[in-house]
Amino acid sequence: MGDLGFWALAQQEPEHLALVTPDGEELTAGTLLGRANQVVHALRGFGLKPGDVVATLLPNSVEYLEIYLACLQAGWYLVPINHHLVGPEVGYIVGDSGAKVFIAHERFEDAALIAAEEAEIASSTCLSVGEIIGFNDYTRLRNNQPTTLPEDRTLGDVMNYTSGTTGKPKGVYRKLLGVTPEQGALALVGILFLFGVQPQDDNVHIIGSPLYHTAVTRFGGASIHMGHTIVLMDKWTPEKMLQLIEQYNVTTSHMVPTQFHRLLELDEATRAKYDVSSLRHMIHAAAPCPVDTKRKMIEWWGDSIDEYYAASEGGGSVVNAKEWMQKPGTVGKAWPNSELAIFDDEGNRLETPGAIGTVYMAMANSSFEYHKDKEKTEKNRVGNFFTVGDIGYLDEDGFLFLCDRKSDMIISGGANIYPAEIEAVMQGHPKIYDVAVFGIPDEDWGERVHAVVQPAEGIVGDAALRDELLAYCADKLAKFKTPKAIDFKAELPRDESGKLYKRKLRDPFWEGREKAI
């Protein structure tokens, strides 16, 4: 079959195995399509029209995927929210996105209830998978609808939220194409063509990372629309992944370096117990991967280890295992229809190989904007190029090397953490005069959150204050954003204008460490 796009493929081969749920249930393409169609009919009952937003707070589940498939054939924006966030953080995204419908899992009831109240979203359009007090039952609402293909179908999109230097998340918004799902199918699968992945050739894609991550949905969605089978994990563990790889002859996945660390921690006997010869393209990104870690994974999994560099906003570069072994540490060359460039702080393009500056990317389809933030949209542009603030250089062959992180951003286990947001919360405590938050090395997660506090006058920086501050953060910040340790200093290094020299605090922790990819 030459068609692409799950909806067409499911009608042609309804008995194709489309999804293996975290519980091991196997769903055919026809069944999954029917459920996605039901979701469209149900949400249209709330008056949703093309361009409207559906926000979700869900674990990796069949419900997430059926909602994804519903939104993308009804012309809606799906806003998947990180379920590790606390109520006010979730509420901000629900409200800022303008969501008309909010769907949450009972596992996250506390955060969902606070978020719905803070976003002032109508209770009638709050739906729960499982039971959440005051929310309508999602499953019952869906099951009361027909499984027939909806009329007036038009391609929707996913609007992921990514944080910025202001500390408040911003939605990465792209205008809808105004085409049918079938006409837009090629745009949904293009990311996998970069790695040579082909449609309908017995590929099996395993999803072990949370689907609220941009890349996890993009790559998993591309696999669905190529007619591949999806094996879905709720909670990722290294040995369980190996077991599923062998059981279902998994060929592809999207991973982060923390998962590589966990896999390599398994003893040799456990690693040797499972057959991973089916692997073809185990694609990784989202965080710096130490050279030694990647080399060991290539020794184990062979040429299946692919890497790319991109962002929620676009991309990017790509490198396969053979190329990487020739240039260890690179994140690759520009992918088709993309261009990489290095600019200095004055906006001048640096053409000399090895010249270090800010990394910019240009893509034919990079016409994104930050939702409700024109200033931020324009600030990260130079002509047709955009940047996410990484520092690096291009070698004589056009391969990109990243030699520093974004100036302040912390990348921990593949998650982007922005110190400005954490600092803003901590500054609200009356016993803090000044605070600096930054990432320090962590063998497991890449980086962990560290804070240095200048106590208010007359306040002693001791263990009791540390415990008080951590407790203060607990219900205002997600656990992964909360500092793992707090140091105290009599004064933080600032110049006369108030600029904080964060490097003076951060650099001692990185001394002798390899900060490049």
N, C-alpha and C positions, 0 to 999 in steps of 0.2 A: 504493500500500500504506500502511495506517495503522500498521503495527507498528513498534516501535522495538527496538533491541537487535540486535547483530551476529548472534547465534546464530539468531534467527528469520529475519532478513533473508537470511542466507546459505543457509538451507534453501529459501526462496522464490525467490531469484534466484542460484543457484550460479555462474552465468557472469558475474556482475557483477565488474568490475575492482575488487578491494578494495585491492591494495597494489602499488606499484612500489618495488622494493628499491633500495638504494644502488648496486647493480650494474646496474640497469636491468631486472631480471627482473620480469615482470608475473604476479601471482598472483590467481586468481579467488577470490571469497568462499568457494566450495565447497572449494577447496584449502586455504585458510587455516583454515577451520572444521575440516576433517579433521585438520590438524596440531595444532590446539588440543585436539581430542578425544584425539588420541594422547598428548599431554602429560598430560592428566588420568589416563588409564589407566595410564601409566607411573609417575607419582608416587604414585598410589594403591597401587601395588605396594610402596612404602616404608612403607605404613601411614598416610599422611596423612589427616587427618580435618578437617571444617570447623573453622575457627578456627586451624589450624596456619599456620606461616609459611614462605614460600619466598623466599630472598634471592638477588639476582642481581647480578653484576658484568659488565655487558654493554655493548657499543657499540650505537648505533642499528642495529637488525637485525631481520630477520623472526623470529629466535628470541625476541627480547624481546617482540614483539607477540603471538606465539603463546602464550608463557608468561603474559602479561597476560590474554589471553582464556581460558586454561585456569584460572587462579586465580579469576577472577571468575565462572566457572560451577561451580567446585568448592567454593566457600566458604572459600578460603584467603586469607591476607594476602600480598600481594606487597610485598617490601621491595627497591626498586631502589637500588643503592648507587653513589655518585659514583665513576667509574672513574679519577678523578685522585687519589684518596686513596691513601696508602701503606698497606702491609700491616697494621700495628697499628691504624690508623684503621678499615680495612675489618673487621678482626677484632673490634673493639669492637662495631660495629653488628650483625654476624652473631651474636655472642654475646648482646648485650643484647636483640635481637629474639626470641631463642629459636628461630631458624630450624631447621627439621627438614631442609631441603634447601638446598644452596648451589650455584648454577649460575654458572660464570665462563667468560669467553672466553680463549682461549690468548694473546691479545694482552696480557692482564693477569696472566700466569702468576706472576710474582714476588710481586705483592701477594696473589694468590689463595692461594698456598701458605702464606705467612706468616699470612694471615687464618684459614685453616682450622685451622692449628696453634694459634693464639692462642685461637680460639673453641672449641677442643676438639670440633669437630663430626666425627662419624663419617665416615671416608674413603669408606665405601660410599654415603653420600648427598651426596658432592661430585661434581658433574657438570661436564664441560668441553665447550664448543663449540670444536672443534679439539682439540689434544692438550696436556694438562697432566699431568705425571708424577703418578701416584697417584690421579687423578680418573677416574671412569667416563665413557665416551663418551656424551654427551647425544644426539647424532644417532642413533646405533645403538639406544640405549634407546628413543627415540621411535619410530623406524621399525619396531620390532618389535611395535608395538601396533596395534589396529584403529582405523579412522577413525570408527567408529560413535559416535553421541551417547551420553555417559555417562548412567547412571541416577542418581537421587537428587541432582539438580543444585540448588545453592543459591548465592545471590549472595555473592561475596567482596568484597574491597576492596584498595586500595593503602594501605600504611602508610609514608608518607615520613618520613625522619629530618630534623629541623631542629635546629640548634644553639641553645643558650641561654646565659644569662649565666655558667653554670658552665663553659662551654667544651666540655661533653660533649654530643654530639647526643642528641636525644630523639625517639622515634617518636610521630607524631601519630595516636593510636589512636581509632577509632570502633567501637562495637559493631555487629556484623553485623545486617542487617535481618531475617534469617530468612525471606526470600522467594525465589521462583525468579528466575533471571536475567531472564526476560521480565517478571515483575511489578515488578522493580526497575529496568527499563530507563530509565524516565523520569528517575530520579535520576542516571543516568549522562550524560544529554544536556542537562540543564537549564542548564548553564553557557553553552551556545551560544545558547539561546533568549534570553538577556539581550541579545544583539547582533543579534537578528532573523534568525539563521541558521536555515534550515529543512531538514528531512530530505529526502533523496532528490530533490534538485532540481539535479542535475548539479554539485554542489559538489565541489571537489578541494582537499584540505588538505595543505599541504607542511610537513613536520617537519624543521627544520634545526638546532634546538637539541637538546642531549642529553636523552634520555627519562628519565634519572634525576631530572630536575627535576619537581617536583610539577605545575606548570601544563602542562608539555609533554605529560605523560601524560594529564592530565585533559582537555585540549583535543583532543589527538589521539585519545584514547579516545572522547570524545563524538562526534567525526566518524565514527569507525568504526561506532559504534552508531546513527548517523543514516543509515548507508548511503552515506557519501561515500567517494571514492577517496583513499587516502593515498599521497603521494609522499614517500619517506623518504631523507634525506641522512645519510651517515655523518659526513663532515667538511664543515662549512658554509663556503662561500666566496661572496662577493657576486655575482660574475658567473655562477657555476654556478647560484645560486638564480634569477637573472633568466632564464637559459636554460631552466630547468625550468618556471618560471612560464609562459613562452611555449609550450613544448612540450606541456604538459599542461593548459593553460588553468586554472591554479591560481586559486582563489577566496578561500581562507582560510589563515591561519597564526597561530601564536603566536610573537612575537618579543621581543627585548630591545633597548634603545637602542644597545648596542654594535654590533649588526648594522646599525642605521640609520646609525651613523657610518661603517662600512665601505662601505655602499652609496653614501653621499654622497661618499666619497673617489674613486669611479670617475670617470673623465673623461666629459665630456658625450657624446662620440661613442659610448663603450661603453654608457652609460645609454640613449641614444636607439636603440641597435641592437635592443633587445628590446621586444616588445609586452606591456605589463602591464595592458591594458584589461580583462582578465578579473577583476581583483582586486575583491573585495567587502568583506571584513572581515579586515584585517591587524591583529590584536589584539596590543597590547603592554602589558607590565607588568614587574615583578621588579626594576626599578632606576629611579632618577630619570632623566628624559629632559629635557635642556636645551630651553628654549622655542624657541630658534633652530633646533635640530635637528628638532624635531617640526614646526615651521612649514615647513621645507624639504621634509620628507617628504610633508606634505599638499599642497604645491604640485606635487609629482611624482606621488604616488599618489592624490591627490584625497580624496574622502570615505571611502575604505576604511580610513583610519587610526582605529582604535578603541583605547580605553585603559580599564584597570580598576585598582583598588587592592584587594588582598586579601593573604592569607598562606596557608601550608600549612594553618593551623588553620581558615581560613574567610574570609569577606569580607562585604560589601565595597561598592565604589562603581564606577560605570561612566560613561564619557563618550564621545560620538561626536565626529567631527571638527568638525561645525558648532557644537556646543555649546562645544567647546574653543576654537575661534577667537573666540567671544564672551567667554570667560573663560580666556585663556591661562594655563597653569600649573596649572589645576585637575586633580584626578584623578577628578572626577565627583560624582554624587549617589548616595545609597544605592540598591542594586538591590532588586527585589521581595523581600519576606520578610526584609529586612535593615534595620537601623537604625544610623545613625552618631551618636556622641555624643562630646563633649569633657568630660573630667574634670580637675580640678586634683589636686595631689599628696595632698590630704586625702580624695579620693574624692567631692568635690562636683561635681555636673554643672554645666557652664558653659553657660547658655542664650543669652547675649548673642552675636549675630553678630560674628565677628572675634576673640572671646576665644580666646587660645592656651592649649592644654593637651595632655594625652595623648589620642590618638585611640583610641576604643573602638568595637567593632562588635558587633552582635547579629544572630543569624540563627535562623530557626526550626529549622534542622537543625545547629546548631553544638555539639551535645553531644559534643565531643571531649575527650580527656584525653591527657596526656603519658604514654607507656608507662613504667610503673614509677616514676612521679614525681608523687605526689599533691600534694606541696608546691608544685611548679612549676605544676601545673594550677590550684590554688586561688589562687596568687599573682597570676595575670594576669586575675582575674575581679572584676567589680563587678556583683553581681546576675546578670542574664542577659547582661551585656556581657563581652567579652574584649578584650585589647589585645596587640599585639606591640611596644609601646613607642614608636611614632612620635609626634612632636609636630606639631600642626597646628591648624587652625581651620575652622569652617563659616561661609560668608558668609550674607548675608540670604536668599539663594535656596536654601540647603541644599547648596551645592557645597563640597566638601572641598578644602582646600589644605594641603599638607605644608610646614611652614616649617623643619623640621630632621629629620635622620635619627634613627634609634634612637640612643640616647645614645652608644653606642660602636660599634655594628655597622658594618662596612665592606661596601659593595655594589660589587663589581667585576665588570663584564661580566655582570650579572644574578645573580651568585653571592653568597650571604650568607657573610661571613667574620667570625668572632667573635674579637676581640683576646684575650679571657681564655684561650682555648685556646692561642694562640700564646705568650702571656706565660708560661703554665704550663710550656710546653716549654723556652723560653729560660731560665727561672729555674733549670732543672736544670743549666745550665753553671756550673762552679765559678768562672769569671772574671767572672760577672755578679753585681752586688750588687742592682740594681733595674732594672726594664725597663717601658716603656710602649709599647704598640702601638696605632696608630690609622690612619685613612685620610687620604690627602692627594689633592688633585685630579689627575686623569689625563684628558687630552683624549680618549683612546681608550676607556678602560675605565670612566670615571666616577670611580673612586677606585683607588688602589693602596696596598698595605700598606707602612707605614713604622714603624720602631722607633727608640726613643731608649733608650740603655743607660747606666746608671751602673756603671762597672766596679768590681770588687771592689778593696779596698784594696791599693795597690801595683801594680795592673795599669794599663797605659797603653792608652787608647782610640785605636788607630791602624788603619791599613789592614790590617795583619796580623791584628789581633783581629777586625776586621769579616769578613775571609775565613774565619777560624776559626769564627765564630758561624754564618755562612751554611752552611758545610759541616756543622756540627753539626745544623742544622735540616733538611738535605736529606733524610735518611732517616727523619725523625720527623714531618714535615709535608708535605702535598701542595704541589706547586710553586706553586699559586695562592695558598696561605696564607703562603708564605715571604716575609719582608720583602724588598722590592725595594731598600731602602737602610737603613742603620743610622747614626744619629748618636750621638755620645757627649757626656754632660754630667757634670759633677762631682757634681751632686746633682739628683734629680728633685723637683718641687714637691709636697710632701705636707704635710698639716696635722698637728697633734699627735696626732690619733687614727689617723693613717696613711692617711687618704683622699688619693688622688692627684688633683690638679687637672690632669686630662688636657687640658682646654681650653687651658690656658696653653701647652701644647706644640703643640696642633693648630691653634689659631686663626690663628697667623701664616701658615700655609700657605694658609688659606682667605680671607685678607684681600682684599677686592675681588672675590671670587668669588660667583657666584650659587649659593647652597646650596639654594634651594627648587627644587621641580620646575619 
